[in-house]
Amino acid sequence: MDTIAGWFSFITWPVSWVIVQFHSFYGWIFGPDTGWAWGLSIVSLVVLIRICLIPLFVKQIKSTRGMQALQPKMKVIQERYKNDKQRQSEEMMKLYKETGTNPLSSCLPILAQSPFFFALYHVLSAIASGKTIGVINQPLLESAQKAHIFGAPLAAKFMDSAADVAKMNASLTDVRIVTAIMIVMMSGSQFYTQRQLMTKNVDMTVKTPFMQQQKMLMYVFPVMFAVMGINFPVGVLVYWLTTNVWTMGQQMFVIHRNPTPGSAAQSGLLERMQKHLVTHGKARTRHERIIVKGVASKETKDRNDAERKFITTLSKAGLVALADGTVEKSDAAVAAEAEGVSLADAAPKRQQPKRQSKSQRQTGGTQPGTAKTSEAAVDASDSAEKTSLEKKDEPQDAKPTQQQRAKASGNSRQAKPGQRKGQQRPKHPSKK
């Protein structure tokens, strides 16, 4: 660690100068030798660095959104070359180059902070060794060595021996308790930040290597910081814990105000917005107009489920979202208001079909007086007329034969309940 910190020794002078300037201000309030003065100086250094890194953070967000937009294309490449990993990687890199996206953009803020982090580590290590560094002269060095944060000196480490801690007028127990709590908080805040990104601000409908990378970082970073944290001075732990808390709060703000399309955070944002729009009937703030404009400018096929639900809910409430970000009453709502009725009463009601009886369903759903019944009646009348004409053509003196009389008598006999129709077989003599 000392070797790596030595590579960034060129930046130790500006880092030490910034710390001394903040120490002069906080020392005037809390006292120059107190842990509050030196601890808040380190916290202020973090805040200043993170403010300077806001443009990088914005670039990180845009690049991450670009990766989200590429996920459908990435999924197509995965399915097409699922048996050829090398070709799949080549196509992925080609896609990144064509669209100008960088899959490692999420690490930009961390990489940009690395020089300041190691420079601060170099400064605190020099304080622990009793060496002046940068603009920290001997009086400031003695003041920093006296400063304790909850009983732990700024330059003390978890792995220091009892003799080293005793030289800084502290106990090993206090140092290890304070450093252990700070390491746990540092790792926990890092894990929560990454988990918040994965569960709320990622489109979970598409599985891509980018998501697998983010999931891996969610577990790797906290473990890495926990292992490295035991060799960090207390001042460096203060620095890293502060930057983790800043990142967590900054990310919560972005997720709440400008979530990734298709994520759970976007669904929650649109639900909150639609309640406000239905209540007030218009977009009240510039932020609401930007969100409405982003949804309304998309075609229906390009909207996700949350965006379609948002537009449908506004339509039911008699509102329509316009492409310029404004919201106004729909034509149906204006017509209903002119008639003095509600939008639900003015909407055409759907006619339910009448329920048919069992006999109607068995006969094909026809009712007396319909065209099918009339056609059947016409056919019956035609057949009766044809039969009567045939009878007129027969000779008058023709008499029915014995076989015909037997058949007619058998058909004229009606069957009793439980018997078959037609001619009955004679009963056996034993059954008479």
C-alpha positions as a printed Julia matrix, in Angstrom:
432×3 Matrix{Float64}:
    0.0     0.0     0.0
    2.86    2.39    0.82
    4.42    1.69   -2.58
    1.16    2.48   -4.41
    0.7     5.62   -2.33
    4.22    6.69   -3.3
    3.18    6.67   -6.97
    0.72    9.46   -6.18
    3.11   11.51   -4.04
    2.91   14.32   -6.62
   -0.64   15.08   -5.44
    0.11   14.97   -1.71
    0.95   18.68   -1.61
   -2.49   19.89   -2.9
   -4.3    17.33   -0.71
   -2.37   18.4     2.41
   -2.95   22.06    1.56
   -6.74   21.56    1.31
   -6.8    19.68    4.63
   -4.82   22.43    6.36
   -7.17   25.14    5.06
  -10.24   23.3     6.36
   -8.4    22.58    9.63
   -7.81   26.28   10.16
  -11.55   26.92    9.93
  -12.72   23.98   12.07
   -9.86   24.49   14.56
  -11.2    27.98   15.22
  -14.58   26.39   16.15
  -13.66   23.12   17.93
  -10.0    23.66   18.83
   -6.93   22.88   16.69
   -5.96   19.61   18.41
   -9.38   17.97   18.5
  -10.54   15.03   16.41
  -13.53   17.08   15.24
  -11.28   19.64   13.58
   -9.16   17.07   11.74
  -12.03   14.64   11.07
  -14.28   17.32    9.59
  -11.35   18.56    7.5
  -11.14   15.11    5.89
  -14.93   15.02    5.4
  -14.81   18.45    3.76
  -12.04   17.2     1.47
  -14.32   14.38    0.33
  -17.22   16.76   -0.31
  -14.99   19.08   -2.33
  -13.63   16.21   -4.44
  -17.1    14.76   -5.08
  -18.45   18.15   -6.15
  -15.62   18.37   -8.66
  -16.47   14.86   -9.89
  -20.15   15.65  -10.59
  -19.52   15.98  -14.37
  -17.96   12.5   -14.31
  -20.98   11.21  -12.41
  -23.32   12.66  -15.03
  -21.25   10.99  -17.75
  -21.46    7.75  -15.82
  -25.27    7.98  -15.7
  -25.52    8.67  -19.44
  -23.21    5.79  -20.27
  -25.15    3.48  -17.98
  -28.41    4.51  -19.66
  -26.78    3.82  -23.0
  -25.93    0.32  -21.8
  -29.53   -0.15  -20.74
  -30.76    0.91  -24.18
  -28.4    -1.6   -25.81
  -29.63   -4.54  -23.77
  -32.16   -5.81  -26.39
  -29.44   -5.79  -29.07
  -27.03   -7.47  -26.68
  -29.59  -10.18  -26.01
  -29.95  -10.81  -29.78
  -26.17  -11.19  -30.07
  -26.14  -13.59  -27.13
  -28.81  -15.81  -28.64
  -27.25  -15.74  -32.11
  -23.73  -16.65  -30.96
  -24.52  -18.58  -27.79
  -22.22  -21.43  -28.87
  -19.35  -19.18  -29.97
  -18.13  -17.09  -27.03
  -15.28  -15.5   -28.97
  -17.57  -14.28  -31.76
  -20.05  -13.1   -29.14
  -17.37  -10.99  -27.45
  -16.25   -9.55  -30.79
  -19.82   -8.53  -31.68
  -20.3    -6.99  -28.24
  -17.15   -4.89  -28.59
  -18.25   -3.85  -32.08
  -21.62   -2.75  -30.69
  -19.92   -0.73  -27.92
  -17.68    0.97  -30.49
  -20.57    1.84  -32.83
  -22.72    3.34  -30.06
  -19.88    4.97  -28.1
  -20.71    3.23  -24.8
  -18.28    1.91  -22.21
  -19.2    -1.09  -20.01
  -16.68    0.06  -17.37
  -18.23    3.52  -17.03
  -19.68    2.64  -13.62
  -16.11    2.59  -12.27
  -15.23    6.11  -13.45
  -15.88    7.92  -10.14
  -13.86    5.33   -8.24
  -10.95    5.54  -10.67
  -11.0     9.34  -10.57
  -10.88    9.34   -6.77
   -7.98    6.9    -6.56
   -5.18    9.54   -6.74
   -6.75   11.57   -3.91
   -7.37    8.42   -1.88
   -3.76    7.24   -2.07
   -2.45   10.77   -1.56
   -4.45   11.04    1.66
   -3.16    7.62    2.71
    0.41    8.86    2.08
   -0.21   11.98    4.19
   -1.67   10.04    7.13
    1.11    7.45    7.0
    3.65   10.27    7.25
    1.76   11.69   10.25
    1.85    8.26   11.93
    5.61    8.04   11.29
    6.16   11.56   12.65
    7.29   13.0     9.29
    6.29   16.33    7.83
    4.73   16.14    4.39
    3.41   18.72    1.94
    2.34   21.84    3.8
    1.99   19.99    7.1
    4.86   21.35    9.2
    6.0    20.24   12.63
    3.36   22.13   14.71
    0.56   20.77   12.48
    2.11   17.3    12.66
    2.04   17.36   16.47
   -1.56   18.63   16.42
   -2.65   15.84   14.07
   -0.97   13.21   16.26
   -2.93   14.45   19.28
   -6.29   14.31   17.45
   -8.48   11.32   18.36
  -11.81   10.24   16.87
  -13.78    8.44   19.58
  -10.49    7.48   21.25
   -8.72    6.34   18.06
   -5.87    8.47   16.61
   -6.18    9.56   12.96
   -3.09    7.6    11.93
   -3.89    4.38   13.88
   -4.73    1.13   12.05
   -6.58   -2.03   13.02
   -3.43   -4.15   12.56
   -1.17   -1.87   14.64
    0.5    -3.37   17.68
   -0.19   -2.24   21.22
    3.22   -0.53   21.36
    2.53    1.51   18.21
   -0.86    2.58   19.52
    0.62    3.48   22.92
    3.02    5.91   21.23
   -0.07    7.83   20.01
   -1.53    7.95   23.55
   -4.38    5.49   22.82
   -5.4     1.94   23.72
   -5.44   -0.95   21.24
   -9.01   -1.88   22.26
  -10.38    1.57   21.41
   -8.57    1.56   18.06
   -9.86   -1.85   17.04
  -13.44   -1.17   18.11
  -13.58    2.14   16.23
  -11.87    0.76   13.11
  -14.04   -2.4    13.08
  -17.25   -0.35   13.28
  -16.06    1.95   10.52
  -15.03   -0.98    8.29
  -18.45   -2.61    8.71
  -20.22    0.67    7.96
  -17.98    1.27    4.94
  -18.61   -2.21    3.49
  -22.33   -2.1     4.33
  -22.85    1.26    2.63
  -21.01    0.01   -0.45
  -23.17   -3.12   -0.61
  -26.41   -1.18   -0.12
  -25.46    1.29   -2.86
  -24.8    -1.49   -5.36
  -27.87   -3.48   -4.3
  -30.06   -0.4    -4.65
  -28.78   -0.01   -8.19
  -29.54   -3.65   -9.05
  -32.98   -3.96   -7.47
  -34.49   -0.56   -8.29
  -32.67    1.03  -11.21
  -32.04   -1.83  -13.63
  -34.37   -3.16  -16.32
  -34.79   -6.75  -15.11
  -36.65   -7.92  -18.26
  -33.38   -8.41  -20.16
  -30.45  -10.5   -18.89
  -27.1    -9.31  -20.2
  -23.41   -9.6   -19.22
  -23.65   -5.99  -17.99
  -26.13   -7.08  -15.33
  -23.91   -9.99  -14.34
  -21.0    -7.56  -14.02
  -23.0    -5.25  -11.76
  -24.16   -8.2    -9.65
  -20.57   -9.36   -9.25
  -19.43   -5.88   -8.19
  -22.21   -5.82   -5.6
  -20.41   -8.59   -3.69
  -16.78   -8.0    -4.7
  -16.46   -4.35   -3.62
  -17.69   -4.78   -0.01
  -15.43   -7.8     0.52
  -12.47   -5.97   -1.03
  -12.97   -2.91    1.2
  -13.41   -5.08    4.29
  -10.1    -6.88    3.6
   -8.21   -3.71    2.74
   -9.84   -1.72    5.55
   -7.84   -3.41    8.27
   -4.71   -1.74    6.83
   -6.29    1.72    6.45
   -5.58    4.48    9.01
   -8.6     5.88   10.81
   -8.39    9.07    8.74
   -8.59    7.06    5.49
  -11.58    5.12    6.85
  -13.26    8.45    7.57
  -12.52    9.49    3.98
  -13.86    6.29    2.41
  -16.92    6.04    4.67
  -17.81    9.64    3.77
  -17.45    9.04    0.05
  -19.6     5.88    0.28
  -22.35    7.77    2.1
  -22.15   10.56   -0.5
  -22.43    8.02   -3.34
  -25.39    6.33   -1.68
  -27.28    9.6    -1.19
  -26.43   10.83   -4.69
  -27.67    7.59   -6.21
  -30.88    7.65   -4.17
  -31.57   11.14   -5.48
  -30.98   10.09   -9.1
  -33.11    6.94   -8.78
  -35.93    8.94   -7.22
  -35.86   11.73   -9.79
  -34.62   10.14  -13.0
  -34.8     6.33  -12.9
  -33.84    3.92  -15.65
  -36.69    3.12  -18.11
  -38.25   -0.24  -17.39
  -37.0    -0.39  -13.8
  -39.01   -0.7   -10.59
  -37.99    2.86   -9.7
  -39.57    4.2   -12.9
  -42.8     2.35  -12.15
  -42.94    3.94   -8.69
  -42.15    7.41  -10.07
  -44.91    7.21  -12.72
  -47.43    6.01  -10.1
  -46.63    9.01   -7.89
  -46.78   11.38  -10.84
  -50.11   10.12  -12.15
  -51.7    10.75   -8.74
  -50.47   14.35   -8.79
  -51.57   14.89  -12.4
  -55.05   13.43  -11.79
  -55.45   15.61   -8.69
  -54.23   18.89  -10.2
  -55.04   18.27  -13.88
  -51.69   19.61  -15.1
  -47.93   19.23  -14.77
  -46.87   21.58  -11.99
  -43.07   21.43  -12.14
  -40.42   21.36  -14.83
  -39.37   17.89  -13.69
  -42.9    16.53  -14.23
  -43.02   18.09  -17.69
  -39.72   16.44  -18.61
  -41.01   13.01  -17.51
  -44.34   13.46  -19.34
  -42.52   14.61  -22.48
  -40.27   11.55  -22.4
  -43.25    9.18  -22.18
  -45.59   10.99  -24.59
  -42.95   11.4   -27.31
  -42.54    7.62  -27.59
  -44.64    5.5   -29.88
  -47.0     3.01  -28.27
  -44.92    0.02  -29.32
  -41.77    1.54  -27.76
  -43.33    2.15  -24.33
  -42.79   -0.29  -21.5
  -45.53   -1.62  -19.21
  -45.19    1.2   -16.65
  -45.39    3.89  -19.35
  -48.44    2.3   -21.01
  -50.16    2.05  -17.63
  -49.35    5.72  -17.0
  -50.95    6.84  -20.29
  -53.99    4.57  -19.74
  -54.61    5.9   -16.23
  -54.48    9.5   -17.47
  -56.9     8.61  -20.28
  -59.41    7.13  -17.82
  -59.18   10.32  -15.77
  -59.98   12.42  -18.87
  -56.42   13.67  -19.42
  -54.06   13.38  -22.34
  -50.26   13.76  -22.27
  -48.8    15.89  -25.06
  -45.37   15.65  -26.67
  -44.32   19.05  -25.27
  -44.66   17.75  -21.69
  -47.99   19.41  -20.86
  -51.18   17.65  -19.78
  -54.68   18.8   -20.76
  -58.25   17.51  -20.76
  -59.22   15.07  -23.5
  -62.0    15.76  -26.02
  -64.23   13.19  -24.32
  -63.78   14.89  -20.95
  -64.57   18.31  -22.43
  -67.73   16.96  -24.11
  -68.87   15.25  -20.9
  -68.28   18.46  -18.95
  -70.34   20.42  -21.49
  -73.21   17.94  -21.12
  -73.0    18.14  -17.34
  -72.3    14.45  -16.83
  -69.31   12.53  -15.64
  -66.83   10.95  -18.02
  -67.91    7.45  -16.98
  -71.58    8.2   -17.75
  -70.75    9.81  -21.09
  -68.71    6.84  -22.27
  -70.69    4.35  -24.42
  -71.65    1.31  -22.43
  -71.06   -2.14  -23.78
  -74.22   -4.11  -24.6
  -74.33   -7.55  -23.05
  -75.95  -10.28  -25.23
  -79.23  -11.74  -23.96
  -79.03  -15.12  -22.37
  -80.65  -17.91  -24.42
  -82.78  -20.7   -23.02
  -81.8   -24.35  -23.21
  -84.19  -25.1   -26.08
  -82.85  -22.12  -28.04
  -79.27  -23.26  -27.58
  -80.19  -26.81  -28.71
  -81.92  -25.5   -31.85
  -78.97  -23.31  -32.79
  -80.04  -20.2   -30.9
  -83.1   -19.39  -33.04
  -86.2   -17.79  -31.67
  -89.8   -17.89  -32.95
  -90.33  -15.46  -35.76
  -86.69  -15.53  -37.0
  -85.59  -16.09  -40.57
  -84.53  -19.66  -39.88
  -88.01  -20.57  -38.58
  -89.71  -18.93  -41.54
  -87.47  -20.82  -43.97
  -88.35  -24.1   -42.25
  -92.06  -23.24  -42.54
  -91.71  -22.51  -46.27
  -89.91  -25.82  -46.82
  -92.64  -27.65  -44.91
  -95.39  -26.01  -46.95
  -93.57  -26.84  -50.21
  -93.23  -30.49  -49.2
  -96.92  -30.69  -48.19
  -98.01  -29.18  -51.5
  -95.81  -31.64  -53.39
  -97.31  -34.55  -51.46
 -100.87  -33.41  -52.22
 -100.08  -33.13  -55.93
  -98.61  -36.63  -55.96
 -101.76  -37.97  -54.33
 -103.91  -36.33  -57.01
 -101.89  -38.03  -59.73
 -102.54  -41.53  -58.25
 -105.51  -43.57  -59.61
 -108.68  -43.35  -57.53
 -109.46  -47.08  -57.65
 -106.05  -48.12  -56.31
 -106.5   -50.01  -53.07
 -103.83  -50.58  -50.46
 -102.42  -54.06  -50.27
 -102.48  -56.24  -47.17
  -98.84  -55.49  -46.46
  -99.47  -51.75  -46.65
 -102.51  -52.06  -44.33
 -100.43  -53.99  -41.79
  -97.69  -51.42  -41.92
 -100.13  -48.55  -41.52
 -101.87  -50.24  -38.58
  -98.49  -50.81  -36.93
  -97.42  -47.17  -37.37
 -100.76  -45.88  -36.16
 -100.45  -47.81  -32.97
  -98.87  -45.55  -30.39
  -96.31  -46.94  -28.0
  -97.0   -46.87  -24.33
  -94.54  -45.27  -21.98
  -91.53  -47.53  -21.7
  -92.31  -49.39  -24.96
  -90.71  -49.1   -28.36
  -92.65  -47.64  -31.23
  -93.76  -49.77  -34.16
  -94.98  -53.35  -34.35
  -94.6   -55.25  -31.09
  -93.43  -58.83  -30.85
  -96.12  -61.25  -29.58
  -95.83  -62.3   -26.01
  -94.82  -65.84  -25.11
  -97.78  -68.07  -24.1
  -96.27  -68.59  -20.67
  -96.33  -64.86  -20.06
 -100.03  -64.32  -20.87
